[in-house]
Amino acid sequence: MNVLDKLKQMFTGHEQQVDKGSDKAADLAKKKAGGKYDQQIDTGRDKLKDQFGTQDRPNG
């Protein structure tokens, strides 16, 4: 079992917490970067949500 599979298993049933945590982490990263990497941070957050969160899910 690789790391991604372990993360998927760990986050199953906690999709809303993943969404909240990724938003908070993105906000902190943007603040620390001073707006310089906002687009890259948003892309990373969106990919995380696509993989583990509720983004684009019918019941999310």
Summary of the structure (lengths in Angstrom):
residues: 60
radius of gyration: 12.5
end to end distance: 26.9
largest distance: 37.9
contacts: 139
relative contact order: 0.18
helix: 72%
strand: 0%
